[in-house]
Amino acid sequence: MEKIGLSIILAIIGAAILVPFFIEKLEVPVIYQLNNIDLNKIELYYSPKFLVIDYSSDGSEEKKFSKWDINRLKSKNIIPLAYLSIGEAEDYRFYWKEEWKHNPPDWLDGENPNWPGNYKVKYWYKEWKNIIFDYLDKIISQGFSGVYLDLIDSYLFWEDKGYEKEATASEMIKF
């Protein structure tokens, strides 16, 4: 009886070890995931051409992906792109200063009512550009193949606030 029990346990353990090797990956052109990013699960179940993710598994500096993580994706023919919002500042990013909520810089506008913690920015200001370029340096150092730029249509927001559409669109293009 003990041999049968041991055989069953070994069979279960063997199956648990081998099952991941026989899972057919779902081939998809793009995966876009910004929250609760688990690279191991993505690699196990999917085979994307492009993977758009945050630079960090939870958006924080402490949990940013390592160069090794990103190179591992590349070794599996996945093109990793880092998400980067250039039209809004986010209060959970490494660059955010708490004082901005009460004493915002000239380039920072009000909070986006649809996305709490996100604030429209006057992206044509040098100070904001410097923040984004520093952010981009982090992304490059991690080994990402490129970036997915979000809120490149922010010029429409500024048009609604009375700014000239052609001027703000031109500033976004220059950025």
VOMIMI-841461 format. One record per residue (C-alpha): x, y, z; residue in three letters. Coordinates in nm, 4 decimals. Example, Ala and Ser with C-alpha at 12.3 -4.5 7.8 and 13.67 -1.06 7.14 Angstrom:
2
R c1 c2 c3 residu
R 1.2300 -0.4500 0.7800 ALA
R 1.3670 -0.1060 0.7140 SER
This chain:
175
R c1 c2 c3 residu
R 0.0000 0.0000 0.0000 MET
R 0.2875 0.2384 0.0812 GLU
R 0.4375 0.1822 -0.2650 LYS
R 0.1068 0.2727 -0.4309 ILE
R 0.0757 0.5921 -0.2229 GLY
R 0.4351 0.6879 -0.2994 LEU
R 0.3803 0.6154 -0.6693 SER
R 0.0744 0.8406 -0.6763 ILE
R 0.2618 1.1221 -0.5017 ILE
R 0.5543 1.0908 -0.7442 LEU
R 0.3133 1.0912 -1.0403 ALA
R 0.1472 1.4100 -0.9142 ILE
R 0.4829 1.5809 -0.8571 ILE
R 0.6027 1.4709 -1.2008 GLY
R 0.2892 1.6058 -1.3664 ALA
R 0.3221 1.9367 -1.1812 ALA
R 0.6786 1.9716 -1.3051 ILE
R 0.6054 1.8706 -1.6644 LEU
R 0.2742 2.0511 -1.7246 VAL
R 0.4332 2.3937 -1.7896 PRO
R 0.6456 2.2390 -2.0661 PHE
R 0.3363 2.1197 -2.2514 PHE
R 0.1238 2.4338 -2.2262 ILE
R 0.0606 2.5734 -2.5702 GLU
R 0.1348 2.9438 -2.5626 LYS
R -0.1199 3.1796 -2.7089 LEU
R 0.0433 3.3818 -2.9859 GLU
R -0.0730 3.7416 -2.9752 VAL
R 0.0599 4.0508 -3.1520 PRO
R 0.0569 4.2758 -2.8429 VAL
R 0.0087 4.2511 -2.4691 ILE
R -0.0589 4.5810 -2.2908 TYR
R -0.0472 4.5435 -1.9135 GLN
R 0.0349 4.8186 -1.6661 LEU
R -0.0767 4.6730 -1.3310 ASN
R 0.0129 4.3553 -1.1427 ASN
R 0.2713 4.2637 -1.4030 ILE
R 0.4029 3.9093 -1.3699 ASP
R 0.6614 3.8450 -1.6402 LEU
R 0.6781 3.4747 -1.5542 ASN
R 0.3053 3.4274 -1.6203 LYS
R 0.3219 3.6286 -1.9401 ILE
R 0.6143 3.4176 -2.0654 GLU
R 0.4459 3.0921 -1.9612 LEU
R 0.1083 3.1473 -2.1280 TYR
R 0.1683 3.3941 -2.4116 TYR
R 0.3991 3.4574 -2.7010 SER
R 0.3534 3.8251 -2.7874 PRO
R 0.5475 4.0139 -3.0533 LYS
R 0.5275 4.3329 -2.8441 PHE
R 0.4868 4.3654 -2.4690 LEU
R 0.3868 4.7092 -2.3381 VAL
R 0.4489 4.7259 -1.9637 ILE
R 0.5338 4.9766 -1.6971 ASP
R 0.9027 5.0102 -1.6129 TYR
R 0.8130 4.8544 -1.2774 SER
R 0.5927 4.5653 -1.1688 SER
R 0.3854 4.7972 -0.9487 ASP
R 0.4780 5.1459 -1.0720 GLY
R 0.7310 5.2076 -0.7940 SER
R 1.1034 5.2636 -0.8237 GLU
R 1.1664 4.9802 -0.5764 GLU
R 1.0053 4.7212 -0.8026 LYS
R 1.1415 4.8361 -1.1360 LYS
R 1.2350 4.5577 -1.3746 PHE
R 1.6025 4.4724 -1.3987 SER
R 1.8044 4.4749 -1.7166 LYS
R 1.8184 4.0956 -1.6787 TRP
R 1.4344 4.0775 -1.6775 ASP
R 1.4121 4.2828 -1.9952 ILE
R 1.6912 4.0923 -2.1708 ASN
R 1.5163 3.7652 -2.0833 ARG
R 1.2092 3.8905 -2.2732 LEU
R 1.4244 3.9871 -2.5695 LYS
R 1.5865 3.6419 -2.5719 SER
R 1.2356 3.5006 -2.6301 LYS
R 1.1812 3.7302 -2.9310 ASN
R 0.9508 3.9595 -2.7347 ILE
R 0.9949 4.3311 -2.8023 ILE
R 0.9526 4.5048 -2.4635 PRO
R 0.8158 4.8594 -2.4723 LEU
R 0.7920 5.0754 -2.1611 ALA
R 0.4773 5.2770 -2.0952 TYR
R 0.5500 5.6495 -2.0618 LEU
R 0.2859 5.9177 -2.0100 SER
R 0.4075 6.2492 -2.1466 ILE
R 0.0765 6.4361 -2.1173 GLY
R 0.0111 6.3789 -1.7470 GLU
R 0.2166 6.3622 -1.4292 ALA
R 0.1356 6.0706 -1.1990 GLU
R 0.1577 6.1114 -0.8223 ASP
R 0.2938 5.7583 -0.7674 TYR
R 0.6008 5.8066 -0.9888 ARG
R 0.9551 5.8535 -0.8620 PHE
R 0.9619 6.2138 -0.9830 TYR
R 0.6489 6.3276 -0.7951 TRP
R 0.6930 6.5794 -0.5138 LYS
R 0.4170 6.5899 -0.2504 GLU
R 0.4421 6.9697 -0.2319 GLU
R 0.3012 6.9871 -0.5861 TRP
R -0.0476 6.9041 -0.4563 LYS
R -0.0544 7.2307 -0.2582 HIS
R 0.2021 7.4373 -0.4470 ASN
R 0.2104 7.3115 -0.8069 PRO
R 0.4772 7.4248 -1.0516 PRO
R 0.3588 7.6436 -1.3412 ASP
R 0.3537 7.3481 -1.5797 TRP
R 0.1245 7.1314 -1.3614 LEU
R -0.2518 7.1620 -1.4079 ASP
R -0.5431 7.0062 -1.2211 GLY
R -0.6108 6.6429 -1.1438 GLU
R -0.7745 6.4329 -1.4142 ASN
R -1.1227 6.3486 -1.2762 PRO
R -1.1216 6.0203 -1.4707 ASN
R -0.7805 5.9096 -1.3377 TRP
R -0.7225 6.0100 -0.9750 PRO
R -0.3570 6.0806 -0.9070 GLY
R -0.2924 6.1925 -1.2656 ASN
R -0.2427 6.5606 -1.3448 TYR
R -0.2427 6.7324 -1.6822 LYS
R 0.0863 6.8996 -1.7689 VAL
R 0.1969 7.1808 -1.9942 LYS
R 0.4338 6.9522 -2.1780 TYR
R 0.6053 7.2388 -2.3580 TRP
R 0.7713 7.3541 -2.0342 TYR
R 1.1405 7.2703 -2.0082 LYS
R 1.0991 7.1465 -1.6477 GLU
R 0.8486 6.8798 -1.7534 TRP
R 1.0618 6.7772 -2.0501 LYS
R 1.3609 6.7335 -1.8179 ASN
R 1.1551 6.5056 -1.5914 ILE
R 1.0481 6.2955 -1.8896 ILE
R 1.4022 6.2764 -2.0288 PHE
R 1.5298 6.1577 -1.6881 ASP
R 1.2514 5.8984 -1.6869 TYR
R 1.3505 5.7942 -2.0381 LEU
R 1.7120 5.7498 -1.9237 ASP
R 1.5876 5.5012 -1.6603 LYS
R 1.3914 5.3104 -1.9229 ILE
R 1.6902 5.2973 -2.1584 ILE
R 1.9198 5.1758 -1.8795 SER
R 1.6776 4.8896 -1.8129 GLN
R 1.7165 4.7709 -2.1722 GLY
R 1.3669 4.8336 -2.3088 PHE
R 1.3502 4.8322 -2.6899 SER
R 1.1343 5.1434 -2.7018 GLY
R 0.8513 5.3329 -2.5380 VAL
R 0.4758 5.3539 -2.5748 TYR
R 0.3966 5.7242 -2.5408 LEU
R 0.0623 5.7909 -2.3773 ASP
R -0.1442 6.1087 -2.3938 LEU
R 0.0215 6.2439 -2.7046 ILE
R -0.3230 6.3873 -2.7811 ASP
R -0.3093 6.6169 -2.4775 SER
R -0.3100 6.9169 -2.7078 TYR
R -0.6879 6.8610 -2.7343 LEU
R -0.7228 6.9145 -2.3580 PHE
R -0.5370 7.2446 -2.3851 TRP
R -0.7515 7.3514 -2.6819 GLU
R -1.0591 7.3010 -2.4613 ASP
R -0.8928 7.5287 -2.2024 LYS
R -0.8543 7.8085 -2.4575 GLY
R -0.5070 7.7420 -2.5947 TYR
R -0.4514 7.7502 -2.9693 GLU
R -0.4775 7.3954 -3.1056 LYS
R -0.2085 7.4371 -3.3723 GLU
R 0.0387 7.5761 -3.1190 ALA
R -0.0135 7.3036 -2.8586 THR
R -0.0157 7.0305 -3.1261 ALA
R 0.3089 7.1699 -3.2657 SER
R 0.4631 7.1676 -2.9172 GLU
R 0.3669 6.8021 -2.8755 MET
R 0.5246 6.7174 -3.2098 ILE
R 0.8455 6.8999 -3.1104 LYS
R 0.8489 6.7173 -2.7772 PHE
